Amino acid sequence: MNGTQSIDAPWGVSVFGAASVDAAPDLARLRVAIEQTRNKPGEAFAATRSGVNRIREVLRGHGVPAAAVSTSRLNLSSQWSYGNERKFLGYECTASFVIELRELDILETVLIDVVDAGANQVKGVEFDVSTKKELRARARTAAVAAAREKAALYAEAAGVRLGPVIHIKDVDSEQMQNYRGHSQQSGGGEGDLTPGRVSVSAGVMIGLSLSSG
């Protein structure tokens, strides 16, 4: 049904509200991996395991607690090239890391040292805030206020009065792709990996009854 068709069972007004709360990031998650290819499976395992140990040693040197580092199990696969003829390249062993940093001022140094220690894949850096639950609650409260304000404008324009709220539906912020406040992060200073702000968004659909004015 499109928006120009009649409403079969009118009951009130349904409005969408959205809001976002910005905060400075206070933690970062580094996603890196070490990948080694050797002729024999045992050699690939040994080379990757050695790299894992070097990376963990680097992180300990930066004061990163072991609980802030998660490592995947070593994964082994055979590698082939497919040119004019199929050629065996060796056995590839991979281990992935997710490193959570609470001191953002050492982020660039840690990333450089981890790569120097053997991490040959950098999959990304994600910035976040430790108070996301509280920020999300504030955003949801503001989203409800925005929805009610919109409903009041519609009711005034239509010459009716708003009744009580009869329906509330949470809108997953991950689905709010068209909402401008949904951006995860805004740019920081020039040459700085850390974003200026992290935005925590919320959306809600609210249904209210109507009565004649």
C-alpha positions as YAML, in Angstrom:
chain: A
units: angstrom
residues:
- id: 1
  name: MET
  ca: [0.00, 0.00, 0.00]
- id: 2
  name: ASN
  ca: [1.43, 3.40, -0.90]
- id: 3
  name: GLY
  ca: [1.00, 6.64, 1.03]
- id: 4
  name: THR
  ca: [-1.74, 8.00, -1.30]
- id: 5
  name: GLN
  ca: [-4.20, 5.16, -0.72]
- id: 6
  name: SER
  ca: [-6.97, 5.30, 1.85]
- id: 7
  name: ILE
  ca: [-6.52, 4.06, 5.42]
- id: 8
  name: ASP
  ca: [-8.88, 1.12, 5.96]
- id: 9
  name: ALA
  ca: [-8.92, 1.29, 9.76]
- id: 10
  name: PRO
  ca: [-8.05, 4.81, 10.98]
- id: 11
  name: TRP
  ca: [-7.09, 4.90, 14.64]
- id: 12
  name: GLY
  ca: [-4.88, 7.94, 15.27]
- id: 13
  name: VAL
  ca: [-1.49, 9.27, 14.28]
- id: 14
  name: SER
  ca: [1.78, 7.35, 13.84]
- id: 15
  name: VAL
  ca: [5.05, 9.32, 13.84]
- id: 16
  name: PHE
  ca: [8.75, 8.58, 13.68]
- id: 17
  name: GLY
  ca: [11.27, 10.30, 15.92]
- id: 18
  name: ALA
  ca: [15.07, 10.14, 15.83]
- id: 19
  name: ALA
  ca: [17.90, 11.65, 17.81]
- id: 20
  name: SER
  ca: [21.62, 11.23, 18.38]
- id: 21
  name: VAL
  ca: [23.97, 12.05, 21.23]
- id: 22
  name: ASP
  ca: [27.62, 12.83, 20.49]
- id: 23
  name: ALA
  ca: [30.52, 12.04, 22.78]
- id: 24
  name: ALA
  ca: [34.29, 11.96, 22.54]
- id: 25
  name: PRO
  ca: [35.56, 8.38, 22.02]
- id: 26
  name: ASP
  ca: [37.35, 6.84, 24.98]
- id: 27
  name: LEU
  ca: [38.25, 3.43, 23.56]
- id: 28
  name: ALA
  ca: [39.35, 1.91, 20.27]
- id: 29
  name: ARG
  ca: [39.32, -1.64, 18.88]
- id: 30
  name: LEU
  ca: [42.14, -2.58, 16.54]
- id: 31
  name: ARG
  ca: [41.44, -5.51, 14.21]
- id: 32
  name: VAL
  ca: [44.65, -6.99, 12.82]
- id: 33
  name: ALA
  ca: [45.87, -10.38, 11.71]
- id: 34
  name: ILE
  ca: [49.09, -12.23, 11.08]
- id: 35
  name: GLU
  ca: [49.33, -14.49, 8.06]
- id: 36
  name: GLN
  ca: [52.23, -16.78, 7.23]
- id: 37
  name: THR
  ca: [52.64, -19.16, 4.28]
- id: 38
  name: ARG
  ca: [55.10, -22.06, 4.34]
- id: 39
  name: ASN
  ca: [55.70, -25.25, 2.38]
- id: 40
  name: LYS
  ca: [54.74, -27.49, 5.29]
- id: 41
  name: PRO
  ca: [51.79, -27.20, 7.70]
- id: 42
  name: GLY
  ca: [54.01, -27.44, 10.78]
- id: 43
  name: GLU
  ca: [56.23, -24.63, 9.54]
- id: 44
  name: ALA
  ca: [53.21, -22.40, 8.87]
- id: 45
  name: PHE
  ca: [51.85, -23.06, 12.37]
- id: 46
  name: ALA
  ca: [55.23, -22.37, 13.96]
- id: 47
  name: ALA
  ca: [55.80, -19.12, 12.05]
- id: 48
  name: THR
  ca: [52.33, -17.80, 12.89]
- id: 49
  name: ARG
  ca: [52.56, -18.85, 16.53]
- id: 50
  name: SER
  ca: [55.90, -17.07, 16.81]
- id: 51
  name: GLY
  ca: [54.30, -13.92, 15.38]
- id: 52
  name: VAL
  ca: [51.41, -14.17, 17.84]
- id: 53
  name: ASN
  ca: [53.89, -14.33, 20.72]
- id: 54
  name: ARG
  ca: [55.78, -11.27, 19.42]
- id: 55
  name: ILE
  ca: [52.57, -9.26, 19.12]
- id: 56
  name: ARG
  ca: [51.47, -10.20, 22.63]
- id: 57
  name: GLU
  ca: [54.89, -9.20, 23.95]
- id: 58
  name: VAL
  ca: [54.58, -5.80, 22.24]
- id: 59
  name: LEU
  ca: [51.15, -5.28, 23.76]
- id: 60
  name: ARG
  ca: [52.40, -6.19, 27.23]
- id: 61
  name: GLY
  ca: [55.16, -3.62, 26.76]
- id: 62
  name: HIS
  ca: [52.50, -0.98, 26.16]
- id: 63
  name: GLY
  ca: [50.61, -2.02, 29.28]
- id: 64
  name: VAL
  ca: [47.66, -3.53, 27.40]
- id: 65
  name: PRO
  ca: [46.11, -6.17, 29.70]
- id: 66
  name: ALA
  ca: [45.66, -9.71, 28.39]
- id: 67
  name: ALA
  ca: [41.89, -9.43, 28.93]
- id: 68
  name: ALA
  ca: [41.80, -6.62, 26.35]
- id: 69
  name: VAL
  ca: [43.26, -8.86, 23.62]
- id: 70
  name: SER
  ca: [41.27, -11.60, 21.93]
- id: 71
  name: THR
  ca: [42.92, -13.94, 19.48]
- id: 72
  name: SER
  ca: [41.28, -16.35, 17.07]
- id: 73
  name: ARG
  ca: [42.41, -19.95, 16.87]
- id: 74
  name: LEU
  ca: [45.07, -20.62, 14.26]
- id: 75
  name: ASN
  ca: [43.45, -21.32, 10.90]
- id: 76
  name: LEU
  ca: [45.24, -23.38, 8.24]
- id: 77
  name: SER
  ca: [44.39, -23.52, 4.54]
- id: 78
  name: SER
  ca: [46.18, -24.55, 1.36]
- id: 79
  name: GLN
  ca: [46.90, -21.80, -1.16]
- id: 80
  name: TRP
  ca: [46.99, -22.15, -4.94]
- id: 81
  name: SER
  ca: [47.62, -19.82, -7.88]
- id: 82
  name: TYR
  ca: [45.34, -20.10, -10.89]
- id: 83
  name: GLY
  ca: [47.16, -18.84, -13.96]
- id: 84
  name: ASN
  ca: [47.83, -20.89, -17.04]
- id: 85
  name: GLU
  ca: [48.19, -23.84, -14.71]
- id: 86
  name: ARG
  ca: [47.21, -24.56, -11.13]
- id: 87
  name: LYS
  ca: [50.21, -24.19, -8.82]
- id: 88
  name: PHE
  ca: [50.47, -25.01, -5.12]
- id: 89
  name: LEU
  ca: [51.84, -22.05, -3.14]
- id: 90
  name: GLY
  ca: [51.97, -23.56, 0.30]
- id: 91
  name: TYR
  ca: [50.05, -23.73, 3.56]
- id: 92
  name: GLU
  ca: [48.70, -20.46, 4.92]
- id: 93
  name: CYS
  ca: [48.18, -20.08, 8.66]
- id: 94
  name: THR
  ca: [46.28, -17.07, 10.03]
- id: 95
  name: ALA
  ca: [45.55, -15.68, 13.48]
- id: 96
  name: SER
  ca: [43.36, -12.60, 14.03]
- id: 97
  name: PHE
  ca: [43.47, -10.13, 16.91]
- id: 98
  name: VAL
  ca: [40.97, -7.71, 18.37]
- id: 99
  name: ILE
  ca: [42.84, -5.29, 20.64]
- id: 100
  name: GLU
  ca: [40.87, -2.93, 22.87]
- id: 101
  name: LEU
  ca: [42.72, 0.23, 23.88]
- id: 102
  name: ARG
  ca: [41.56, 2.60, 26.63]
- id: 103
  name: GLU
  ca: [44.45, 5.00, 26.10]
- id: 104
  name: LEU
  ca: [43.85, 6.56, 22.71]
- id: 105
  name: ASP
  ca: [47.04, 8.61, 22.81]
- id: 106
  name: ILE
  ca: [49.09, 5.44, 22.26]
- id: 107
  name: LEU
  ca: [46.90, 4.13, 19.42]
- id: 108
  name: GLU
  ca: [49.20, 5.04, 16.54]
- id: 109
  name: THR
  ca: [52.31, 3.79, 18.36]
- id: 110
  name: VAL
  ca: [50.65, 0.47, 19.24]
- id: 111
  name: LEU
  ca: [49.43, -0.02, 15.67]
- id: 112
  name: ILE
  ca: [52.90, 0.65, 14.24]
- id: 113
  name: ASP
  ca: [54.60, -1.65, 16.75]
- id: 114
  name: VAL
  ca: [52.06, -4.45, 16.18]
- id: 115
  name: VAL
  ca: [52.68, -4.28, 12.42]
- id: 116
  name: ASP
  ca: [56.44, -4.26, 13.00]
- id: 117
  name: ALA
  ca: [55.99, -7.37, 15.19]
- id: 118
  name: GLY
  ca: [54.42, -9.30, 12.32]
- id: 119
  name: ALA
  ca: [50.78, -8.31, 11.89]
- id: 120
  name: ASN
  ca: [50.60, -8.07, 8.09]
- id: 121
  name: GLN
  ca: [46.85, -7.40, 7.84]
- id: 122
  name: VAL
  ca: [45.18, -4.32, 9.31]
- id: 123
  name: LYS
  ca: [41.44, -4.86, 9.05]
- id: 124
  name: GLY
  ca: [40.35, -1.63, 10.67]
- id: 125
  name: VAL
  ca: [40.13, 0.58, 13.74]
- id: 126
  name: GLU
  ca: [36.75, 1.05, 15.42]
- id: 127
  name: PHE
  ca: [36.18, 3.87, 17.90]
- id: 128
  name: ASP
  ca: [33.60, 3.63, 20.66]
- id: 129
  name: VAL
  ca: [32.51, 5.00, 24.01]
- id: 130
  name: SER
  ca: [32.38, 3.06, 27.27]
- id: 131
  name: THR
  ca: [29.18, 4.86, 28.32]
- id: 132
  name: LYS
  ca: [27.19, 3.78, 25.24]
- id: 133
  name: LYS
  ca: [24.31, 2.39, 27.32]
- id: 134
  name: GLU
  ca: [23.77, 5.74, 29.06]
- id: 135
  name: LEU
  ca: [24.16, 7.67, 25.78]
- id: 136
  name: ARG
  ca: [21.67, 5.38, 24.04]
- id: 137
  name: ALA
  ca: [19.15, 6.00, 26.83]
- id: 138
  name: ARG
  ca: [19.53, 9.77, 26.35]
- id: 139
  name: ALA
  ca: [19.13, 9.40, 22.58]
- id: 140
  name: ARG
  ca: [15.97, 7.30, 23.02]
- id: 141
  name: THR
  ca: [14.46, 9.88, 25.37]
- id: 142
  name: ALA
  ca: [15.22, 12.62, 22.85]
- id: 143
  name: ALA
  ca: [13.77, 10.50, 20.01]
- id: 144
  name: VAL
  ca: [10.49, 10.13, 21.90]
- id: 145
  name: ALA
  ca: [10.38, 13.90, 22.48]
- id: 146
  name: ALA
  ca: [11.01, 14.50, 18.76]
- id: 147
  name: ALA
  ca: [8.20, 12.11, 17.79]
- id: 148
  name: ARG
  ca: [5.74, 13.75, 20.20]
- id: 149
  name: GLU
  ca: [6.65, 17.21, 18.91]
- id: 150
  name: LYS
  ca: [6.02, 16.07, 15.35]
- id: 151
  name: ALA
  ca: [2.68, 14.52, 16.35]
- id: 152
  name: ALA
  ca: [1.62, 17.75, 18.08]
- id: 153
  name: LEU
  ca: [2.35, 19.73, 14.91]
- id: 154
  name: TYR
  ca: [0.28, 17.36, 12.79]
- id: 155
  name: ALA
  ca: [-2.59, 17.43, 15.26]
- id: 156
  name: GLU
  ca: [-2.58, 21.24, 15.43]
- id: 157
  name: ALA
  ca: [-2.53, 21.51, 11.64]
- id: 158
  name: ALA
  ca: [-5.43, 19.03, 11.37]
- id: 159
  name: GLY
  ca: [-7.48, 20.73, 14.10]
- id: 160
  name: VAL
  ca: [-7.56, 17.74, 16.43]
- id: 161
  name: ARG
  ca: [-6.20, 16.95, 19.86]
- id: 162
  name: LEU
  ca: [-3.67, 14.30, 20.75]
- id: 163
  name: GLY
  ca: [-4.77, 11.49, 22.99]
- id: 164
  name: PRO
  ca: [-2.60, 9.04, 24.96]
- id: 165
  name: VAL
  ca: [0.22, 7.00, 23.48]
- id: 166
  name: ILE
  ca: [-1.12, 3.61, 22.46]
- id: 167
  name: HIS
  ca: [1.84, 2.13, 20.60]
- id: 168
  name: ILE
  ca: [5.64, 2.39, 20.82]
- id: 169
  name: LYS
  ca: [8.02, 0.58, 18.49]
- id: 170
  name: ASP
  ca: [11.79, 0.77, 18.80]
- id: 171
  name: VAL
  ca: [13.66, 1.29, 15.53]
- id: 172
  name: ASP
  ca: [17.04, -0.42, 15.36]
- id: 173
  name: SER
  ca: [19.66, 2.30, 14.92]
- id: 174
  name: GLU
  ca: [21.53, 0.02, 12.48]
- id: 175
  name: GLN
  ca: [18.56, 0.39, 10.10]
- id: 176
  name: MET
  ca: [18.59, 4.19, 10.23]
- id: 177
  name: GLN
  ca: [20.88, 4.57, 7.23]
- id: 178
  name: ASN
  ca: [19.13, 7.69, 5.96]
- id: 179
  name: TYR
  ca: [19.17, 9.50, 9.28]
- id: 180
  name: ARG
  ca: [22.00, 12.03, 9.18]
- id: 181
  name: GLY
  ca: [22.77, 11.64, 12.90]
- id: 182
  name: HIS
  ca: [23.55, 7.97, 12.50]
- id: 183
  name: SER
  ca: [27.20, 8.47, 11.49]
- id: 184
  name: GLN
  ca: [29.49, 6.43, 13.72]
- id: 185
  name: GLN
  ca: [32.20, 9.02, 13.90]
- id: 186
  name: SER
  ca: [33.22, 12.44, 12.66]
- id: 187
  name: GLY
  ca: [36.66, 13.52, 11.65]
- id: 188
  name: GLY
  ca: [39.30, 14.43, 14.16]
- id: 189
  name: GLY
  ca: [42.33, 16.63, 13.72]
- id: 190
  name: GLU
  ca: [44.43, 16.47, 10.61]
- id: 191
  name: GLY
  ca: [46.79, 13.49, 10.74]
- id: 192
  name: ASP
  ca: [45.05, 12.08, 13.81]
- id: 193
  name: LEU
  ca: [43.49, 8.61, 13.72]
- id: 194
  name: THR
  ca: [41.07, 9.47, 16.52]
- id: 195
  name: PRO
  ca: [37.70, 10.90, 15.41]
- id: 196
  name: GLY
  ca: [36.40, 14.08, 17.00]
- id: 197
  name: ARG
  ca: [33.10, 12.56, 18.12]
- id: 198
  name: VAL
  ca: [31.20, 9.28, 18.17]
- id: 199
  name: SER
  ca: [27.45, 9.51, 17.56]
- id: 200
  name: VAL
  ca: [25.01, 7.19, 19.34]
- id: 201
  name: SER
  ca: [21.60, 7.21, 17.66]
- id: 202
  name: ALA
  ca: [18.09, 6.02, 18.45]
- id: 203
  name: GLY
  ca: [14.78, 5.94, 16.61]
- id: 204
  name: VAL
  ca: [11.19, 5.23, 17.64]
- id: 205
  name: MET
  ca: [7.75, 4.91, 16.08]
- id: 206
  name: ILE
  ca: [4.95, 6.20, 18.30]
- id: 207
  name: GLY
  ca: [1.19, 5.85, 17.82]
- id: 208
  name: LEU
  ca: [-1.18, 8.24, 19.56]
- id: 209
  name: SER
  ca: [-4.95, 8.39, 19.57]
- id: 210
  name: LEU
  ca: [-6.79, 11.50, 18.37]
- id: 211
  name: SER
  ca: [-9.92, 13.30, 19.47]
- id: 212
  name: SER
  ca: [-11.85, 16.15, 17.90]
- id: 213
  name: GLY
  ca: [-10.70, 19.62, 18.84]
...
